Amino acid sequence: MQNRASNNRLSGFSFRSRISSLMLAMFATMASIYVAGRIWQDAQNRVYLINQLDKRTGQGQSAISVDDTLKIIACREQQKKLSTLEMELAAARQEGFVSKYVVGNDKNHSKKQLLVVVGIITRFGRKRNRDAIRKAWMPTGTSLKKLEDEKGIVLRFVIGRSANRGDSLDRDIDSENRQTNDFIILDDLVEAPEELPKKTKLFFTHAVEKWNAEFYAKVNDDVYVNIDALGATLAGHLDKPRVYIGCMKSGEVFSDPTHKWYEPDWWKFGDGKS
C-alpha cells in the first residue's frame, strides 16, 4: 500500500514538473521572439538613419550609432550657423562697422555709407567738458577723420549762436572750432535752455542733409560713450528697418508756455506723465 501511494505521488510530481518545464520553455521562446523583433526593429531604424545621413553627406557606408548620427547632424547645423556668423564678423571687422558702399552724384567718386553720426549737445561755458571728452573717448585731428573713414562714425559737438550775435561767446566757439574742427554750429538757433527741443531737431535735420548714415544719435556733453560698443551694437541692427534705440518719452511733457521746460510740440506726446 505504501509503495503504490509513493509511486502515485512521484508520478504526479513528475507530470507537474513536465508541465512547468513546458510552460517555461514556451515563455522563454515567446520572450526570445519578442526581443529578436525589437532588436530587428532597432536595427532597421539604425539603417534608416544611416542611409539618411549618407544621402545628406554623399558618403558611402557608415558604421556609426544612432546617437552619433543625431549628434553629427546637430553639430553640422551648428557649424553652418557658426561659419555664417564668422563670415559676417570678419566682414564687419574689415569694413570697420561700415555697412556698404554707396555711389554719390559724382560718378567718379564712391564712398562708404557711414554707420552713425553722433551729435554731442553742448553749450557756452562748457569747454572743460568738451576737453574732457576729447581726452576720454573722442579722437581729435587726423584720428577723428580716421574714425570716420575706417569705422563710419562721425562725432561732432552741437551748439547754437549767442543772442548777441558775434559777441565773445560766438568768437570763442569759432576760435575753438578752428583749432579742433569738431563742431556743428547751428547759425539759425539762439543758444538757450528753452530751445533744447528745437536744437535737437535742427541737429538731426543738419546731420541728415550733410551725411548719409545708417543711424543718427545724440548725447549730452556729460556722457561717456564707448565707441567700440556703440559701433558693435548698431552694426547688429543694420538688417532692421526704422530702428529707434532709446527712451521715446520719460517723465512729464510741459504744455505751459511759462514753464522753464515748455515744449511747443507737447501735443505730439501729451502732457501727462505716462
TINU-536037 format. One record per residue: x, y, z of N, C-alpha, C, CB in turn. Coordinates in pm, whole numbers, plus 32768, in hexadecimal, padded with zeros to 4 digits. Glycine has a CB too. Example, Ala and Ser with C-alpha at 12.3 -4.5 7.8 and 13.67 -1.06 7.14 Angstrom:
REM TINU-536037
85277DC7830C84CE7E3E830C85287EB6830C846B7E418389;85057F1F82C485577F9682CA850A8003831385807FC4823C;
END
This chain:
REM TINU-536037
80537F8880008000800080008057807D80007FA280008079;80BC807C8051811380F18058816181067FD7817480E480CC;819080977F9C81DC80A57F1F818580DC7EAE8219801F7EF6;810580AC7EA480AD80DC7E3A808E81717E4D802A808A7E37;8077819A7EC9805A82287EE280D4827D7EC2802E823E7F74;814982497EE581C482947ECA81D882A17E34823E82507F0A;81BC82357DEB81CC823B7D5A816C829F7D1B81B781B17D1C;80F082A37D4E808D83037D1980BA83947D31800382EB7D59;80F083AC7DAA811E84337DC78192845A7D6C8148843F7E58;81EF83FF7D558260841B7CFE823384367C6F82C483A77D01;81CF83E77C42819D83FA7BB9815C84837BAB8139838B7B93;810C84AA7C1180CC852E7C0B8133859E7C0D806B85407C80;819A85907C5D820285F77C64824B86047BE0826485D77CD3;826985917BA082AF85947B1F825A85D67AB582D585067AF3;81D485BA7AB8817B85F67A558176868E7A6380EE85BB7A63;816B86B97AE3816787497AF981EC878A7AD1814887687B8C;825B87497AE782DE877F7AC282E9878E7A2C834F87247AF7;82B3872979E182B987317950826587A5791C828B86AD7912;81F087B9795D819B882A793481E088AF794F81138824797E;822088B979C68267893679E882DA894F7987829D89307A77;832388E67965839288F5790683608920787E83E1887378FA;82ED88E5785382B5890877D28289899A77D0824088AD77B1;824689C7783E821A8A52784582918AB1784381C78A6A78C3;82F98A8E788E83718AE1789283B28AEA780983D38AAB78F8;83B68A7777C283F18A76773D83A28ACC76DD83FA89E77707;831A8AC376E882C58B15769082DA8BAA76AE82308AEF76A2;82E28BCE773082F68C597755837D8C8C772382ED8C6977ED;83E58C357733846A8C5D7706846C8C71766F84D28BF4772F;84228C197626841D8C25759483D98CA7756983D28BAE7557;83678CC675AB83208D41758B83748DBD75AB829B8D4775D8;83BB8DB7761E84108E28764384818E3B75DF844A8E1476CF;84B88DCB75B285258DD3755084F48E1074CD85608D477536;84798DE674A284408E1D742684298EB3743583BB8DD57402;83F68EDD74AC83DB8F6C74C3845D8FBE74C183928F7F754A;84C48F8D750985448FD4750D85828FDB748285A48F91756F;85798F6A743985B28F6973B2856B8FCE735985A78EDB7374;84E68FD87369849A903A731B84C390C9733A840690297335;84D390E673BC84FD916C73E18588918C73AC84FA917B7478;85E3912A73B5866B913E73828666915772EC86C490C373A3;8612910A72A58607911C721485CF91A771F385AC90AF71D6;856991D1723F852F92557227859592C3724184B3926B727F;85E192B772AE8648931A72CE86B3931D7261868892FB7356;86D692A9722F873A92A171C5870692E77146875E920E71A7;868592D17128864B931270B3864D93AB70C285BB92E1709D;862F93D9713D86339468715686C0949F71458600948771E3;87229456717487AE9480716587D4948970D1880C941E71AF;87AB9423708587CC94216FF7878A94986FB0879F939D6FB6;870D94B66FD686C695266F99870D95AB6FB48635952D6FCD;873395C270348776963E705887FE964A70138786964670EF;884695DB700C88CA95DE6FCA88BA95FC6F35891495576FDE;885295C16EF7883A95DC6E698817966F6E5387C995836E34;87C696A76EAF87A397346EA3881F978C6EB1873D975A6F0E;887897696F0F88F397B56F1F894B97AA6EA3893F97846F99;895197316E6889A1971F6DEF896A97736D7C89A4968B6DC6;88E5977F6D7688AA97D36D0D88CF98656D22881297C36D0A;88D298926DA088F5991E6DBF8986993B6D9F88DA993C6E52;89DD98DE6DC18A6D98F86DB78AAB98C56D368AB498B96E2B;8A6398686CEF8A9B982F6C758B0597C86C918AD4989C6C1F;8B1097996D0B8B7597366D2F8B3F96A96D188BA297486DC2;8B9896486D1C8B7295BD6D0A8B4095806D8B8BE6956E6CD6;8B5694FF6D9B8B2794B96E118B6794F16E8F8B4594246E05;8B1894F66EF78B47952A6F768B2794C76FE38B0895B46F94;8B7894C5704A8B64946670B88B5C94AF713C8BD693FF70BD;8B09951971408AFC956871BA8A76954B71FB8B0A95FE719C;8A6E9567727B89F4954C72C6898B95B772AB8A129544735B;8910959A72D888A395FA72C988C3967A7314881F95BF72FA;88F5966E738F891896E473DD898197397396894A96BC7467;89E796F573618A4F973E73198A179782729D8AC196E072F2;89BA973F7259897C977A71E2893397FB7204891D971771A2;88E197F7726D8896986D729788F498DD72C18837984B7309;895F98BA730789BF991F73328A04996072BB8A2898E27390;8A26990E72578A69994471E18A0E99A571968A9598D17183;898D99807189892E99D8714489239A5D718C88A599957139;89159A57721289089AD2726189879B28725788EB9AB072F4;89FB9AE6725F8A7A9B2F725A8A8D9B7371D38AEF9ACF7276;8A649B3171688A769B6D70E48A1B9BE570D08A5C9B057078;89A39BDD7107894B9C52710089869CC7714D88BF9C307137;89BB9CAD71C389FA9D1672128A779D4C71CC8A1F9CE2729C;8AC09CF271898B399D1E71428B169D7D70D08B869CA4710D;8AA79D62708B8A7C9DBC70208A5E9E4770588A019D836FD8;8A149E4A70C989F29ECB71068A709F14713489929EB6717D;8ACC9ECB71708B489F0771A08B9B9F3E712C8B9A9EA171EE;8BA19EF470BE8BED9F23704B8BB19FA370128BF19EB76FDE;8B2C9FAA700F8AEAA0246FDF8B09A09A70378A53A00F6FD8;8B03A08670BD8B20A0F2711A8BB2A11E71108B01A0C671A9;8C0DA0BF70FE8C9AA0E270F28CB4A13570758CF0A06370EF;8C6DA11470088C7EA1626F8C8C49A1F06F9E8C35A11C6F16;8BD6A1FC6FE28B9EA2816FFA8BF9A2D370558B12A2767038;8C31A29270BC8C8AA2D871178D08A30570D18CADA27F718D;8D40A2B0707B8DB9A2D470328D9EA34A6FD48DECA25B6FE1;8D29A3496F948D07A3B86F3B8CF7A43A6F898C86A39A6EED;8CB8A4306FFF8CA5A4A870518D2BA4DF70818C4BA48970CA;8D86A48670A88E0AA4B470D58E57A4F470628E5AA43F710F;8E4DA4B76FEC8E98A4EA6F7A8E67A5756F538E8CA48B6F04;8DE2A58A6F5D8DAAA6096F338D9BA66A6FA78D26A5F46EF1;8DC1A641701F8DBAA69B70918D2EA6C870B18E0FA7117079;8CD0A66A70B98C44A68470D98BF8A6C670668C3AA6DA7154;8C3BA6EF6FFB8BF7A7336F8D8BAAA6CB6F3E8C5CA7806F32;8B2EA6EB6F208AD5A6856EE98AEBA6686E558A47A6AE6EFE;8AF2A6D06E018AF6A6B76D728B27A7346D288A6CA68C6D3E;8B43A7226CA88B6EA7936C558AF4A7D06C0D8BD9A7656BEE;8AF7A8526C028A91A8966BB38AD6A8F66B558A2AA8E06C0E;8A9AA90E6AE38AD4A9676A7F8A8CA9EC6A858ACDA92969F1;8AD8AA586A8D8A9CAADC6A938A78AB106A098AFBAB3D6AD7;8A5AAB916A028A35ABCD69838AA8ABCC691F8A04AC5C6998;8B21ABD869578B98ABD469028BB6AB4368DD8C12AC166949;8BAAAB20685D8BBDAA9568348C4CAA6768498B96AA8267A4;8CAAAAC4684E8D36AA9F68608D5DAA9568F38D8FAB036819;8CFBAAAC694B8D1AAAAE69D98CBBAA526A248D11AB3E6A10;8CF2A9F26A688CA1A9986ABA8CD1A99F6B498CA6A9076A85;8C78A98C6BA78C9DA9946C338C4DA92F6C848C86AA226C6A;8C81A90F6CF88C3AA8B46D518BC8A8FD6D968C9AA8766DB8;8B58A8B76DA48AECA8F06DF28B14A8EB6E848A65A8A56DD9;8AFCA9586ECA8B23A9616F568AC8A90B6FAC8B1FA9F16F86;8AFFA8E0701D8AAEA893707C8A58A8F070D18B08A83E70D5;8A96A956710D8A4AA9AD71688A8AAA38716F8A42A96E71F5;8A36AA9C717A8A60AB2571988A30AB4572258A27AB8C712E;8A8DAB68727C8A6CAB8273098A7DAC1873248AC6AB2D7369;8A12AC57734F8A18ACE273788A24ACED7410899CAD2E7346;8A8AAD34743D8AA1AD4674CD8A6CADD074F38B3AAD3674F3;89FBADD4753489BAAE5275548A08AE9C75C08927AE3A7581;8A36AF13759D8A86AF6275FB8A52AFF275FB8B1DAF5E75D4;8A8DB048764E8A62B0D476538AD8B12B767D89EAB0E676B5;8ABFB1AC76838B28B20976AB8B54B1ED773C8AF8B29B769C;8BD6B20277548C0BB1EE77DA8C27B15E77FD8BADB225783D;8C24B105779A8C3BB07677B68CBAB04177718BC2B0237788;8D1AB097775E8D94B06C771A8DDEAFFF77698DF1B0E37704;8DD9B00777EC8E1DAFA1783C8DDFAF1778258E18AFC578D1;8D5BAF1578168D19AE9677F68D44AE62776D8C80AEA777F9;8D4CAEBC770E8D73AE9376878E03AE6176858D63AF077624;8E5BAEA576CB8EE6AE7876D28EF1ADF077168F3CAEDE771D;8E9FADDA777C8EA0AD5877C28E73ACE977648E45AD5D783F;8E0EAD0677118DDFACA376B08E4BAC8576488D5FACD4766A;8E90ACED761C8EFAACD775B98F6BAC8275F38F31AD5E7588;8F84AC8E76708FEDAC3E76AE8FBEABB176CE901EAC82772C;8F3BABA076E78F08AB2077178EDFAAC276A58E92AB377772;8E87AAF0764C8E52AA9175E98E41AAC9755B8DCFAA5F7618;8E53AB4975488E42AB8474C38ECAABA374868DEDAC0474CB;8EEDAB6274178F6FAB7F73D88F75AC0E73A68F88AB1D7365;8FEDAC3E738E9001ACC5735A905BACC172E0903DAD2173C6;9056AD2C729290B0AD37721F909DACC971B9913EAD38724D;910DAC8F718D9109AC26712890C6ABA7715C9196AC0670F8;90CBAB9271DF908AAB1B72188FF2AB24720A90B0AB0B72AD;8FBDAB9D72148F2DABB072028F05AB8E71728F04AC407225;8F56ABBC71138F3BAB9C70868F4CAB07706B8F99ABEC702B;8FACAAC770AD8FC2AA38709D8F4BA9E870D09041AA0D70E6;8F10AA16713F8E99A9D471768E26A9D871118E6FAA1671FA;8E19AA4870CC8DB0AA5670678DCBA9FB6FF08DA4AAE77039;8E48A9F96FC18E69A9AD6F488E68A9176F618EF1A9D76F14;8E9AA8EA6FD38EABA85B6FEB8E32A81B702E8F25A844703F;8DF0A86470878D7FA82870CF8CFAA86A70AE8D98A8307162;8CFDA8D370608C80A91270398C38A95770AB8C26A8AE6FFD;8C84A98A710E8C49A9CD71828C74AA6071838C73A9867207;8C12AAB9717D8C2BAB4A717D8C03AB8172068BDCAB92710B;8C5EABCD72438C44AC0972C68C52ACA172BA8CA7ABD17333;8BECACEA72E98BF0AD7C72E48BABADB7735F8BAEADAF7263;8BE6AE2373928BA1AE7373F78B39AEC973B08C05AECB7449;8AC6AEDD73F28A58AF2A73B78A3AAFA2741089D9AED173A4;8A3AB01973D48A20B093742189DEB0FB73C68AA5B0CA745E;8992B15674048953B1C273B989A5B24273C088C5B1DC73ED;8962B2B273A789A3B33473AA8973B38574238987B3817328;89C3B3E8744589A0B44074B4892CB49B748D8A1AB49574DF;88DDB4C474F28871B52374D788A9B5A774A4881DB53B7557;8922B5C974D18969B63F749F89CCB60F743589B2B68D7513;8999B5FC73BF89E8B5BF73548A6FB6037342899BB5C372D2;8AD9B5B1733F8B60B5E373298BA7B61073A68B5CB65272CA;8B6FB5F8741D8BB1B62474988C22B5C174BC8B4BB62F750D;8C59B5D375348CCAB581755E8CA7B4EC75668CFDB5B175E4;8C2BB4CC75868C03B43F758B8C0EB3FE75028B73B43275C1;8BDAB443749E8BE4B40E74158C76B40873E88B92B46473B4;8CC0B46E74068D4DB47173DA8D9DB401741C8D8CB4FB73FB;8D80B3E474998DC9B37774DC8DACB2F1749A8DA4B3727572;8D2DB2DA74788D0AB25C74368D4BB25473AC8C71B24F7429;8D47B2C073628D86B2C072DD8E1CB2A472E78D6EB3487297;8E5BB2E0734B8EEAB2CA735E8F07B23973848F21B32873CB;8EB6B20173DD8EC8B17474058EB3B118738E8E66B14F7476;8E51B137733C8E33B0E272C98EA3B0E872618DAEB10B7289;8EE2B15C72528F53B16571F48FC5B10B72208F84B1F671E9;8FD3B0F872A29040B0A372D5901BB00E72CE9061B0CA7365;8F9DAFED72E78F76AF6072F48F28AF2B727C8F25AF4E7370;8EE0AF8472388E8DAF5C71C58E2FAEE971E98EE6AF33714F;8DEBAEF4725A8D92AE8972868D0BAEBF72B88DD5AE3772F5;8CDDAF2E727B8C5EAF6B72A28BF9AF6772308C74AFFB72D0;8B7BAF6072568B0CAF8872018AD2B00572418A9EAF1471F1;8ADFB07771FE8AACB0F672338A2AB11771EC8B15B1697220;89BEB1187239893AB13372028922B1CA720088CCB0EA7254;8938B207718D892EB299718388A0B2CD71988961B2C670FC;883DB27B717E87B2B2A7718A8778B2907216875CB2607124;87CBB2667272879AB24872F987DCB2A5735E87B6B1B5731E;878BB2E473B287BFB331742287D1B2D17498875EB3A87448;884BB2C874C9886CB26A75348825B29475B58905B262754A;87C8B23E75E2877CB259765D8740B1D5768E870BB2C47645;8730B1C3771286F9B14677478671B122770D86EEB14E77DD;861BB18776FB8594B16A76C98593B1427635853BB1E476DD;8604B14F75F2860CB12D75648646B0A1754D8660B194751C;8656B05575B88692AFCF75A98645AF757549869CAF8C7630;85BFAF6E75518578AF1974F08591AF43745F84E2AF1B750C;858DAFC6744985A7AFF873C28637AFDB7398858BB08F73BB;8692AFE673F6871FAFCB73DB8733AF3B73AC8775AFE77458;86EFAEE073F086F9AE5273CB86C3AE3A733F86AFADFA742F;8651AE7573218615AE64729C866EAEA0722F858AAEA47296;86A5AF15724A86FDAF5371E7877CAF0071D08723AFE17213;87B0AEC5723C8826AE70722B8807ADFB71CF8857AE3D72B3;8798ADB471EA8777AD407197875FAD6B710686FAACF971CE;871EADDB70F18708AE0C7069878CAE27702286B2AE8A706B;87E5AE6D70698869AE8C702F88B8AE0D701388B8AEE8708F;88B5ADAE70718903AD33706088D2ACE16FE988FDACDF70DF;884FACD86FD98817AC8B6F69883AACCC6EE4877EAC7E6F78;8839AD526EE28859AD986E6588EEAD8F6E428830AE296E6F;8943AD8A6EA689D4AD8D6E8D8A10AD036E7C8A1AADD46EFF;89E0AC9F6EC98A1CAC196EC789B4ABB06EA68A5EABF96F4E;89DFAB4E6E5A898BAAD96E3D89B4AA696E9B8998AAAD6DA6;8964AA516F028988A9F06F6A8914A9916F8589B2AA376FEB;8935A9206FC088CFA8C16FE98884A8F37066890DA8377005;88CCA93370C28892A960714088BEA9EF715D88BBA90171B4;8869AA3471A88888AABB71DA8869AABB72708835AB2B718D;88C8AAEE72C088B9AAE5735188E1AB687393890DAA717389;88B1AB7B740D88D9ABF1745C88F6ABC774EB8869AC5E7459;8958AC0B75258979ABFA75B38996AC8575EC89F4AB9975C7;899BAC8E766E89C0AD0D76AE8A57AD0F76C98971AD217732;8A8AAD8576E88B1BAD9376FA8B4BAD6977858B44AE2176E0;8AF6AD2177CF8B21ACE8784F8B14AC50784D8ACEAD2378C3;8B16AC1877D58B04AB8777C38B83AB4A778A8A8BAB697766;8BA8AAD577C18C1AAA89778B8BE4AA20772B8C6EAA4677FF;8C17AA1F76B18BEAA9C1764B8C59A95D762C8BBEAA0C75CB;8C37A8DE76328C93A87476088C80A86175728C79A7EE7657;8CDCA89675248CCCA89974938CC4A80D74588D40A8E67453;8D1BA7B274858D1AA72A74508C96A6E4746F8D8EA6D97489;8C66A6F474EA8BE7A6B5750F8B73A6F174C18BCDA6C475A6;8B77A77574AC8B0EA7B6745D8B0EA78173CE8B21A84F745C;8B85A77973918B8DA74673088B5BA6B772FC8C1BA74E72D6;8B84A662735B8B5BA5D673568AC4A5C873698BA5A58573C1;8A8BA61873C489FBA61273DD89ACA63C736289D6A66A7454;89D3A6AB7326898BA6DC72B1899CA67E723A89BAA767728C;8A13A645722B8A2AA5E871BC89CEA56F71C58ABBA5BA71B9;89A6A54C723E894AA4DB725088BBA4F97228894DA4AF72DE;889DA579720A8815A5A071E3880CA5CE715287E2A60E723E;8874A5B771048876A5E9707A880CA5A7702288FEA5D2703E;87E3A52E70448782A4E86FF186F2A506701A879AA4536FF8;86DFA56570778659A58570A68631A61170778650A57B7141;85BBA620703C8592A6A4700C855DA6FC707C8527A6956FA0;8577A77F7072853EA7E370CC8555A7C1715F84A9A7F170B1;85D3A7B2718385F5A78E720D85FDA80B7264867BA7427211;85BCA80772D685C9A871733B8601A83373BA853FA8B87357;866FA86973EA86AFA835746486B2A8A674C98740A7FE7447;8672A892753A866FA8F975A185E6A90675DE869AA97F7567;85D2A96F76298554A986766E8504A9EF7623856CA9B17701;8490A9CA75F1843EAA2875A38407AA9775FC83CBA9DF755E;83E3AA72767683AAAAD776D083C3AAAC77608312AAEA76B6;83FBAB0577AF8415AAE7783B83EDAB61788F84AAAAC27852;8389AB5178E2835DABBF793582F5AC1678F283D2AC14795C;82D9AC85792E826EACDD79018299AD37788E823DAD307975;823CAD4E78318250ADAE77C58201AE2B77E98223AD747739;8244AE9D77F08205AF17782581C4AF6777B4826DAF6D786F;8143AF8277C280F7AFCC775E80E0B05F77868071AF897748;810DB08477FC80FDB10D782B816CB16677F080FFB11378C8;8149B1CA779F81B0B21F775F8209B26877C2816EB2847705;81DBB27A783E822CB2C278A0828FB26878E781D2B3057905;8284B1E578D182DDB18879168368B18978D782A3B0FA7914;83CDB171792A8458B17278FC846EB10D788C84B7B155796F;8431B09778978446B02D783683CCB01C77DB8464AFA9787E;838FB08A77B8831AB087775F833EB04876D982E3B1167749;82E8AFEE76AD82FAAFAA762D828EAFD875CC82F6AF0F763F;82B3B02A7567824EB05C750A8200AFED74C38290B0B474A2;823FAF7D74AD81FCAF0E746981C8AEA774CC825AAECB7405;81A0AED475428174AE7975AA80FFAE21757D814DAEC77626;80ABAE5575238034AE0D74F88056AD8B74AE7FDFAE66749E;80D4AD81747F80FCAD07743B8112AC95749F817BAD1E73EA;812DACB8751B814EAC55758080E5AC4D75EF81D4AC7375BC;8095ACB775FF803CACBE76718084AD0076E4800AAC327699;8039AD3977408079AD7E77AF8072AD2F78318038AE0577C2;804FACAF7826804EAC58789C80D5AC1E78B97FEAABE9788A;80DDABCE7922815CAB92794A816EAB0679128166AB8D79E2;8107AAD178D48112AA4978A28103AA46780B80A8A9F078E2;
END
